């Protein structure tokens, strides 16, 4: 392969190492399995001499309280220990094992005698103070300090100031005890009271930034001047027009973007007629050349747009739908026309219940409406007579009829209003509660019967461009995609018959 050169291999290898390092940092810092841990550190180990002090006692301050200890003898030593919860999980008093019963911990100092011990606790941690003062309390026995079972939340700690009979090495200071689901260990690093994260914010930032830079370098070296795959084009394309064909368009656009890296296909539909106008406006603004806009229309475009070029894509099926309260599932073509002429105004006239017919239609921009008028009615629908689809605004109107902006609105209104009759693209009505399909002259819409069935409510989906797009443009390539290969599969899966299939060629050629 052409890209396998020494430079590229080094770049990719470096990027891989950077990625692995970053993942390791994140995993350790955020996702590594956590265990409870009680840590301890020796923060002070210093000898005392009587002649160096004027008072008769060694004292310490526990958040404002002065606590006395035994007078120091020559050779006495003060040791300051910090006992801390240095992990993410809280430690409860029940977590301590039985090794140091009844206390939680036993701290030994070789063969030195413990002459006194006091504890220092931050003022806000009352629960820690209460645990230290609860029986059995903090105490001493020979060369050991006995520590109660103290519950410590994440980040909590307490300190013990211990007076010994003589000097002791740090390595000889040990804690005897056990912790269920965790461990007790010495913290050998010198850290401040507040425990820092395992990795500092600066180190994490540097690691991530360097990794991103190395990956970008590798991508430039390996992919520089790499053309898109055969049959793909890069850029941005807007697809507008038919709302009935929109689900198939969106699925095809997502699949194309997945197959062709560097392409963006935006589907923004408002109706067939509105899409044609949008394409014409984009073409007029573009001047020379074809703008990256494709308009889908249910049927051929209206007249007056000579610059537009058509491309047959698929055959779509549509259906009449009626509210489930009307037990009518078949109408003759003549009955449908009589309903829309206002000659049949009650469902009882076609074998249904005594209920007025309510017509729910699409607006004038709709290709679905245009196909219905041309293929089924043979004339235009009556005038709009209702704004709420339920009550007539015009007393002289022969039938109650409203107009809505989308297929979704039509289906929702038909399902909601008793007596409502409407129409929609076939697959859009699948599984909709509250309504059912109506056959015409005993024929139901079926893709398998296209070309043999006289079912009238069907139409070719046309894709329009402004002039002829460049052969290497995203516009031309996406149109080719729709009419072949995976595009065909997507269109078929959404209930349409692609025009480029053997059967589709025949049906599309007959219309």
N, C-alpha and C positions, 0 to 999 in steps of 0.2 A: 504494500500500500504506500501511496506517495507521501503520506504525512509521517511515516515512521522514519524519522531521522534522529541523529544523536541529540540535537537541540530539543526536538519535540519530546523525546523519551525522558530527557532530564526534566523538562518543564512539567510534564504530566506526573512524573514520579515525585517531584517536589510538591506539586499540588496535592497529591494523594497523601503524602506524609503530613502536610499541613492540615488536611481535613481530619485525618486520624487523630492528630494531636488535639485539635479543637473538640472533636467528639469525646475524647478521653477526659479533657478538662471539664466539659459540661456534665459528663456522666458521673465523674467523681464528685463534682461540686453539687449536683442536683439529684442524681438518681441512684447513686451507689447505696447498697443496703446499709441501713444504720443500725448500730448496736448501742446500748446504753454504756456509758463509760464514766467512771469517777476518777478524776485525775488529782494528783497532789504535787506540790512544788515546795521546795525549801527556799524561802525568800530572805531569810536571815539566819545566820549561824555565827554568833559572836561571843567571846568570853566576857565575863564581868569581874570587876575588882571592887572590893568594899571601899577602898580609899578614894575611889573616883566619884563617890556619891555623898551628898550631904545628908540625905534623908535615910531613914531606917528601912525603907521598903522599896522594892522594884514595883512600878505601877504601869498600867496600860489603860487606854481610854477605849471604852466600848460605846461608840456613838454618844459621847457626852457623859458617860458614867465612868468614874474612876474606880478601878478594881484593884485591890491590893494583892501582892504575892509575898512569899517568904523573903526575909532579908538575905541578900546574897552573901555567900561565903567565898573565900578565895578559890578560884578555879571554876566557879559556876559559869554556866553557859546559857544564853538565851537563843532559842530556835523559834523562828516564825514559819509556820506551815500554812499554805493555802490549799484548802480542799474544795474542788470545783466540779460542777457538771459541765464537761466540755464537749458534749455531743448534742444532737438535735432532740433526743427523746428525754422526757422527764423521768426522774428517779423517785419512786415512792418508798415509804418506810417498809413496805412489804417486799421490796426487791432485795433487801439484804439477806444474806444466807445465815446459816447457823454456826459458822466457824467462830464467831466472836460473841455468841449469846451470853448474857441478855443484851449486850451492846451490839451496835452495828459494825464498829471498827475497833481494832486494837493496834495502836501505833507504838512501836518499840524503838529504843535508842541504845542498842547494844547492851552493855552492862551498866549504863548510867542510871542513877536514881532520879526519878521525876520529883522535883521539889514543889512544883506548882504549875498550874495551867489555867489560862483564861481564854475566852473566845471573843472574837470581834465580828459583828454582823452588821451589814448596812441597815440603816434605820427602817427602810421601807419593807424589809423582808421579815415581817412579824412571825410568819409560819416557821421560818428557819430558827428564829430565837426560841419559839415555843417548843420545837422538837429538841433543842439542846437543853432546855430547862425541865423537860418532862422526864419522869423516872423511867428507866435508870438515867440519871443525869450525867453530864460530863464529869469525869473523875480520873483518878490515877491509881496505879497499883504497881509498886516497885519501879521497874524500868519501863513501864508502859503507860500510855494515856488511853483511857476507855472513852469511846465516842458513841453517843446514842445513835439510833437509826433516824437520820435526818433526811427528810424529803427535799429534793432540790429540783426546781424547774430548770429548763434550759437557760444557761448563763448564770445561774445563781451559785454562790460560793460562801464560805465562811473561813475565818482565819483562826489559828490556834497559836498562842504565845506560850511556849513551854520553857520552864526553868529547870536545868539539869544540874546534877552534882559535879559534873566535869565536862570536858570537851568531847565532842562526838563528830565523826566524819559524816558528810552528807550521804555517802554510800551506805552507811550503817543504819540510816533511818528508814524503817520499813513499816508498811501498813499490812496488817493481817485481816482478812475478811473476804467475802465473796459477794458478787452481784448477779442476780438471776437475769439472764438475757443480756449480759454485758461483762465488763471487766473493770479492774482497778489497776491503774498503772501510774508510774511516775512521769510527769511532764518535764523533760530535760531542757527544753528551750526556755530562754528568758523572754517572757512576753509581758505586756502590761495587764492590768486587771481585766480589761475588756478583751475577750478572746477575738482575734481577727478571723476573717474567713479563711478557708483552706487555700484559696488563691485570691490575691488582692485584686480590686477592681482594675487597677492599671495593668496588671499582668494579663488578666482576661481580655481586656480591650486590645492590648498589643497582639495577643495571639490571634484573635478574631480578625483584626485589621490586616495583619500579615498574611493570614490564610486567604482572605478575600483578594488581596493583591496578587498573590501567587496564582490563584485560580483564574483571575482575569488575564494574567500573562499567558497562562497555558491555553486559555480559550482563544486568545488572539493568535498565538503561534499556530495552533492546530487548525483553527477554523477560518483563518484569514483568507478572504477571497473564495471561500467555499460556496459554490452555487447551490440554489435550492434543488431538491430532488426533481427528477424528471416528472413532468406533469404537475408541478407546483409553481406558484408565483408568490412573491412577497409583496406586502403593501397593505392597504386598508380599502375595504369595499363596503358600501351600504346597500342592503337589499330591502326594498320597500314594496308596498302594494297590497296584495290579497291577504286578508285576515284568515280566510278559509284555508289557504295553503301554508299559513305561518308555522304551524307545528312541524311540518316536514322541512321547511326552510331552516328553522332553528336547529333541528337535529343535523341537517346536512352541513350547516355552517360550523357547528361544533366539531363534527367529524373532519371537515376540511382543515380547520385550524390545528387539530391533533395530528393529521397526516402531513401537513405542510407548515413547518415551523417558520415563524416570521410573518405569518399572514393574520389579518384580523378581518372577520366578516361580521358586520353588525346588521342584525335584522330589526327593522323599525317599520312596522306595517300600520296603515291607517285606512285600508280599503283600496280596491283596484283603481278606481278613478282618481283618488287622491294620489296614489303612487305614480300614475302616469303624469299627472301635473307636476309632481315633485321632480321626476326625471327630466321633464321638459324645461323646468326652471334651471336645474343644474346644468343642462346642456347649453342653454342660452348664456349662462354666466361664464361657462368654460371657454366659449369662443371656438377655437380650433380644437380638434381632438374629441375623444369620448370621455366624459367624466366617470369616475369609479362608482357608478350607481346602476343598479338593476331593478326594474319594476316588474313585479309579477301581477298578472291580470287574469281574472276568471273570464275567459273569452277574449276576443280581439279588442284592441283599444278603440276608443271613440274616434271619429274623424277629426281632422285638423292638426295632426302631428306627423307631417311627412318625414321629419328627420329620424323618427323612431324605427328601429329594426326589430322584427319579431323572431322569436325562437320558441318552437313548440317543445314543451317540457313533459307534460303528463296529462292524463285524463282524470278529472275529479268527479266524484259522485256527491249529490246533495239529496236531502230528504225533507219531507214535511214532518212536523212534530206537533202533537196535540197533548193537552193536559190530561193526566191519568184519570181525571173525573169524567172524561168523555169516552165511553167504551166503543169507539169507532176506530178501526185500524185499516180501513180501505175506503178510498173514494175514487169514483171515476174521474177521468180528466175533465169531463163536462161539469161534474159537480164541483170540482175545485174552481173552475172558471166562474161558475154561477155564484159561489161563495164570495169571490173577490169582485164580482160585479154588483154585489149587494142583493142578488135575487134570492139567495138562501141566507137567512139571517138567524136561524135558530137550529140547533143541532137535532131537534126532533124531526126536521124535514129530511134528514139523511139517516134515520134510524137511531139517533142518540137521544139523550134526555132533553127535557124542556129547559134549555138554557141558551142565552144569546151567544152568538159567535163573536169572539174578540180576535182581531187580526193583529199579530205582532210582527212587524216588518223591519227590515234594515233601511238605513238612510240612503240618500241618492249616490253616495260615494261607493256603495257596495257592489262588488262584482257578483256576489251571491244573489242579490236582488235582481241585477241585470239579467243573469242567466235564468232566474225564475220567470221573469217577465217574458223573455224571448222564447225560452224552451217550453214553458208550461202554460202560461196564460195566453201568450200571443198578443198581448197588449200591456200597457202600463197598469200598475196597481192604482186603486182609487186614491183620492187625496187623503192626506193625514187629517184625522178628525179627533184625535185624543192625545193629550199629553201624558196621562197616567196609565194608558193602555186599558182602562177599565170603564171610564165614563166619557160620553161623547161631548166634545166642546162645541160641535156644530150640530144643532138640532135637525138640520136638513140632511145630514149625512145618512146614506142608506146603510152604512155599516160602521162599526167602531173599529178604527185602525190607528195604530201608533207606529212611530219610527224610532229605532234605537241605533246606537253607534257601533255595536260589535256583535259578533256571534254569541259571545258569552252572555251579554245582556239579554239577547233574544231568548236563549235557552232558560235563563233564570226567570224571566217574566212568564214564559209559557208554563214552566213548572209551578209557578206561584199562583197564577190566575185561573180559576175554573172557567172552562169554555174557551181557553186561548188556543189559537192555531198559529204556527210559525214555520220557519224553514231554517236549515243550517247545513253546513258541510257534514257529510256522513259520519266521519270518525269523531267529530266534535260532540255528537249526541250519544256516543257510547257510554253506557253505564250511568246516565243521568237519571236521578230520582225525580219522580213527579211528572214524567212525560213519557210518551212512547212514539215510535215512528208510524207513519201512515203510508201505506202502499198506494200506488196509482194504477187503476185498472187491473188490480190484482198482481202487479209487478212491484217487487221490492228492489232497492238498489243493491247490486252485487257486482263486485269487480270481475268475478269469474264469468259473468254473463254479458260483459261489455262486448259489443260487436254482434251479438245475437239477440239480445233483449230489446224490445221497443221502449223500455223505461226512458222517459223523456228528460228527467232532471239530472243532466250531466253536462260537463263542459271541458274543453281543453284549457289547460293552464299555459299561458304565454309569458315568456320572459322578454322584456323589452330593454334595449340599450339605445343610447343616443349615437346614431351612426354605427359604424363598425369599429369595435374596440381593437387595439393592437393585439397581435397574436400572442405576444409575450406578457400581456397585462393580466392582473388578477381578475379583472372582469371577464375576459375571454376564457381564462382557465377555470374559473368557478362555473361558468355556463357549461363547459365541457364536462366538468365533474358531475353536475346535476344530471347530465344526459347519458352518463356511462359509469361503469364500475361501481364503486361504493355508493356514489350518489344515487344510482338506480336502486340499490338495495335499501337505502334510507327511505326513498320515496315509496317504494313498494310496501315497506314496513308500516307506513302511515296511511295505507289504504288507497293509494293512487296507482294508476297504471302508467309507467314510464312510456313516453312516445317512442323511445329508441329500441324497445323490445320488439320482437317479431309481431306479436299481437298488437302492441301499441302503435307500430307503424301503420297497420291496417286501419285501426280505429281513428287515429289522428289524421290519416290521409283522407278519410271519408267525410270529415266535418269541414 
